[in-house]
Amino acid sequence: MPNEDTVYLADSANAPYGQKSKEQILQVSCKNTELLLQMGCKIIVVACNTATTNAIEHLRSHYPVPFIGIEPAIKPAALHSKSKTIGVLATKGTLSSHLFSTTSKHHANGIRIIEQEGTGLVELIESGNSSSEETKELLFTYVKPMLDAHIDHLVLGCTHYPYLIPLLKELLPKEVRIIDCGAAVANQTYNVLKEQGLLNADLQKVGDHSFYTNTEVELFTTFLKDLPGNIQALHRNF
């Protein structure tokens, strides 16, 4: 979607969501939604597994724009698993949610799911330490029980965790496939925009991309260095 402007809201001051109660997640999700609507957003991707599983039904029923949710990609992992054992690395808020339980029952019948809370990983990633030795050691303690159970797919159940893929590739055998839902979410966003006639009609326009954080802009920009297009990173209190 190269012609679309994007606004990215990094609510790092309230991270990690995975340790919050459902009521707290609803509160911050509504606050962030209202801020994005004030900025003129026509569609909102809830780019957080925990916020999706705990808040998206409420958001869809209370706000007038389409919402794209994110949830652990259990279905493709279960469909393609030969060992009939898959791992899910996610936050407590995602693993304990009703939506996660329902998705597992519907799409993973006959599949053994090894669940693991990634406690501490979000904080390490947010602080710019996604490739540190500390992160690698912690990550190994989380994936070892999965390897002992002979998983052949590892589902990343948090949108922070793709930053850990380089480390995971060092720790996992080549036959273990890492499942990240990013591409599927982008495709769904495009399809909804197209179906609802919301795509930008000016095909000559290059999209502008604004990134807002409520913590340190300097650290935040380290995550943006390889992105194409017109980019600005700004601090905002929210």
N, C-alpha and C positions, 0 to 999 in steps of 0.2 A: 504494500500500500504506500508507494513512494510519494503520492500526491496528498496524503493526509497529514495534518498537524497532529502532534501528540502532546499530551500533558502527563507527566509522570510524577506521582506524589509518593515520596519516600517518607513514611511515617516512622522514621528510625527512633524517635524519642519514645515511642510506645512499644517498640520491638523488645522481645519477641511476643507476638500475639499468642503463640502456642501455650503460654503459661497463664493466660488470662481466663476469667470466667466468661460464660456465654453473654452475660449482661454487659460486661466490659467490652467484649468484641463488638456487640451490637452498637454500643455507644460510639466507639471510635469509627466504626464502619459508616454509620450515618453522618457523623461529623465530616469525614473525608469525602463522602459522596456529595454532600451539600457544597463543599468547597469546589469540587470538580464541576458541579453544575453551574456555580457562579462564574467559572472560567469558560463556560459555553460548551462543555463536552457533550457530544451527541450520543455517545455509547461509552460504557464503563466496563473495563476488564478488572474484575476483582482478583488482582494478581497475588493472591495469598490463599493457600489451601485452607488454613484455619478460618479465615474470614468467609470463604465460600461455604464451607461446611456448616458454619454457625450462623451466618447472617444473610445469605443471598436470597432466601425466600422472602425475608422481611424487606430487603431492598427492592426486590421486584414488585412487591405489592404496595410500596409506598412512594416510589419515584417514577417519573414518566419516561425514562430512557431505557433502552435495552441494556441488560447486564450479561456479561460473559463470565461464567464461573470457572474455577479450576479445582479439580479434585485428583487424588492419586490415580494414575492410569493402570488400575488393577485389571481392567478388561483385556487390553492387548497382552499384558504379561501372562495372564491366566490362559488366554487362547493359544499362546505360542510356547508355553512351558512344556518341556519334555520330561523334566524331572518331577513335575506336578508339585513343585515347591518354589515359592517366590518370596522375596524379601520386600518389606516396605519400611523405608526410613522416613519418619515424619515427626511432627510435633505432637505433644500430648493432646492439644486441642483438636487436632485432626483425627488422631487414632481413637479418641473417646467420643467422637461425634456420631449422631444418628445417621447422617448421610454416609459416612465411611462404613458403618456397620451394614447399612442397606446395600451399598454398592458391592461390598464383599460377598454378601449372601447371593446377590443376583448374578454376579459375573465370575465368581470363583468357586462354584460348586465342585467339590472333589479336589480342590487345590489347597495345599497347606500353605498358609501365609505366616511368615515369620515377621512379626511386628517389632519395631525398635524405635523408641523415642530418641531423637537426636539432641538430647539435652546439652546445651552449651555451644552447639555448632553455629546457631544464628548469631550469637554474640561475637564469636570469633570472626565470622565473615563480615559482620557490620564494622568491626574494628580494623579491617584490612588484613587479617591474618589467615585468609583462606588457604594459603599454601604453606603455613608454618609447620614446624616439627610437632608442636603441641597439638595442632589440628589433626595432623596425620595420626598421631598416637591415639587420640580420642576416637577418631573415625575407625581405626582398626578394632578398638574394643567393641564398637557397635556392629561392624560387619562380620566379625569372627563367628558369632553364633549362627549367622546366616550361612556362612561358608561351611560350618560344621554340619548344617542341615542340608547341604548340597542344593542351594538355590541355583537356578539358571537365569533368573531375571531379578534385577534390583529396581524397584520403583522409587523414584525420588518424590516424596510427598510434601515438599516445601519448596517454594520458588526461590529460596536462597541456595538450595543445595546444588543446582547446576554449577555453581562456582567451585564445587568440590570434585567435579568430574575428573580433572587431571590427577588428583590424589587417588580417587577411586580406581582409576585405570591402573595405578601402580599396585593397589592392594588386592584387586580382584583378578581371578583367572580370566583369560581372554574369552572363554566360553560363556561367561556371565554377561548378559546384556543389560545395560543401564537404560532405564525408561524415563524419559523426561517429556512432559506434555506440551512444551513450548510451541512447537510447530503446529500441533493440532489446535491449540488455542488461537494462534494467528489465523489459521484457515477458517475457524468458526467465526472469528471477528469479521473477517472479510465477507463471508457468506451472509451474515446477518445485515451488515451494512448494505450489501448488494440487494438482498431481498426486500429491505425496507426503503430502498431508494435514497440512502444516506451517503453514498460514495461521493467524493468531491468530483464535480463534473469538469473542473479545469485541469486537464491532463498536462498542461504546461507548467503547472505550479509544483515547486519542490517543497515538500513538507518541512515545517519548522518543528523542533522538538525542545520542549521546555521541561526541565527536571527540577523539582522543588524538594528540599529537605528541611526538616526542623532540627537538624543537628549540624555537624561540621561540613561546610561546602567543600573544603579542601580534600577531606577524605572521600567524600561522595564522588568527586570528579575522577578519582582513580578508577572507578567502575565504568566510566563513560569514555575513556580515552580511545577506544577502537571503534566507536560508533560513527557511521557516516551521516552527512546532512548538516543542517544548521542547528547547532546545539547551544543552549544556554543553561547553566546550572545556577540556581538561586536559593538563598536561605529565606524561609518564611516561617513565621510562628503559626502553628496550627495543632 
